Amino acid sequence: MLPLRRNIAEMAGYVPGFQPADAERWIKLNTNENPYPPSPRVVEAIRNELGADGARLRQYPDAGSRAARAAAARLYGYDADWLILANGSDELLNNLIRAFAGEGDEVAYIHPSYSYYGTLIAIQGARPRTFGLTAQFKLADFPARYDGKLFFLTSPHAPLGFAFSLAEIEDLAQRCSGMLVVDEAYADFAADSAVTLVRRYPNLVVTRTFSKSYALAGMRLGLAVAHPEVVAALDKIRDHYHLDRLALVAAEAALEDQGYLRQRLAQVCATRERFSVRLRAAGYPVIASQANFVFVSAPDGNGQRLYQQLYDARILVRYFSDALLCHGVRISIGTDAEMDALLQVLGA
């Protein structure tokens, strides 16, 4: 018998979305990847960093991510010591739990939402608590004062797509005695961002990812905006060379090309709205989304059947067996042609 920690032996690992080996033969709308390529400046920066012979790869990257942090600081209007870069926003979520919650401490999140929170809490041996949503997508039964170590709030919400207002987030920051972590993986597709609130609340952390809006899921990049004391704590416990040289120059180039970002965001959002209108007209209930996906209910309430219908047509979407989600599927927004192909399969 291996001497595993009990919580590791008993926990279930996180299961990501299906990645087919022959992805080019599928319309892949199951993992919220951007349907468009990253900024040409990103490609140019990577090529320049590699050079003719890739010799720079023999050297360690900048452990402090200084150039990319400076670019992020300019974009968000904070000094660099208010920001930290990471190996995907998942690294930040993990390290926030490690930094603020010990074994047995309570960490909360909304159910349903990003199920990886539960996995990270189990790894740490912390104690999970979940809060539900009302029919109007408001937080249900949240106490006037929450004393858990952390509360994770996904906004825009995954997998449903709605966003919490800044007033709601500010109210939660005041009600949490511990840390409020606003996971903004999809915020570039939304109207507002809680980044503007961070200065006012020392217990507020906002995490972002480059995977969705910047089309850099393959580079594994994320960042957080928080008070310098929080950033310093996260800096202590991260891996010392957690971002490679190519990721760092990609992050800097992506952040500095906001014109390209706005162009691609507009394309995705326009397709999202057109697709949602056509689905509703065909009798498919669709939640109004501020992300690069929509949650669609099957007319007969059988999300698995809807998933299988699309799978048989070689279109991948995301089905969740959870009792609160199994009536529908989450569909990433692809190109107009990809969404039209899906609509044709559904007779919409």
Order of alpha helices (4+ residues) and beta strands (2+ residues): alpha-beta-alpha-alpha-beta-alpha-beta-alpha-beta-beta-alpha-beta-beta-beta-alpha-alpha-alpha-beta-alpha-beta-beta-beta-alpha
